[in-house]
Amino acid sequence: MPMTPLTGDIGTSDLAVLERWADPNALLRAGKARLTAVIAEASHGQQGTGRAEEWLRAARAAVDLYGGDSAVAFADLAAEVATEVRLLRATQAELDSHAAVREDAYRRVDPEELARSLPGVAEVIGPVLVAAMARPGRFARGEQFKSFTGLVARASETGESDRKGQPMSKAGPSLLRTTLQRAADHARAQDPQLARIYFLQMVERGANHTKALCVVAAHLAERAWAVMARGTPYVVRDTDGRPVAKAEAGAIIAEHWTVPEEVRRRRRHKKVGKVPHQVLVGHVSRARSAVPRRPSPPASSVPEAVASTTQEGGA
């Protein structure tokens, strides 16, 4: 349809419409009242007349544009769309059955849902976190679990040098690492302490969004271990350690720890500045290169020097 209302994700009400009336002619014949009733039932009352009017406008535009052109087989296309919708529903039913089994297993190992008390950790991320950590006692400290996730910098020590600013080790399960990064993106908008970490990385340390999220994810991993090891739910606190409610936490983040858009634009630029240790190394190398060296003898004098040495040796 030339004016399709299908922008963004397709909802359950959209699937209900497409399954019945993917042909715009059939959609117009169904009428506004019937279309509204189907949409309201599929969306559990979240959508209704407004969405129905969007569908009807798109259907009229499609009919006006193509008319009775035999090259546009509305009925055949509608049959294909209906098949695709049925396949989507079958796939979703299979996924739902697996999700139910996963949820049952998760509740057995984390009956109090401690993992889900962490900021940014929701229905899907909680089981992933618990499955990867298993018994928290197998890690002596939170730092060890953080290293297990692979979200820490790779160590590079040779002799007396200890290079900082190395890339992530990525030593742990990739699913756990990706999950924690996704959780960190939500957690920084819910927890003032994590929001502060993200803010400092972006504003003061020159990190881009992805790098700052990795730092937040590493801190979140350490806190996840503490929650599971202690057996107590996570408590959101402000930067002074005072427990705060969700609304107050959001207000603190908005007032103090929101990264300015100008900073975000600069961080999106491809040219990324060097980290402090690299700048220092660069200064030292340039200083060494600036030390004057003893000039080499002219090329013409080299054979003469070799000849005189030979003569003295022969004498």
Secondary structure, 3 states (H helix, E strand, C coil): CCCCCCCCCCCHHHHHHHHHHCCHHHHHHHHHHHHHHHHHHHCCCCCCHHHHHHHHHHHHHHHHHHCCCCCCCHHHHHHHHHHHHHHHHHHHHHHHHHHHHHHHHHHHHCCCCCHHHCCCCCCCHHHHHHHHHCCHHHCCCHHHHHHHHCCCECCCEECCEECCCCCECCCCCHHHHHHHHHHHHHHCCCCHHHHHHHHHHHHCCCCCHHHHHHHHHHHHHHHHHHHHHHCCCCCCECCCCCECCHHHHHHHHHHHCCCCHHHHHHHHCCCCCCCHHHHHHHHHHHHHHHCCCCCCCCCCHHHHHHHHHHHHHHC
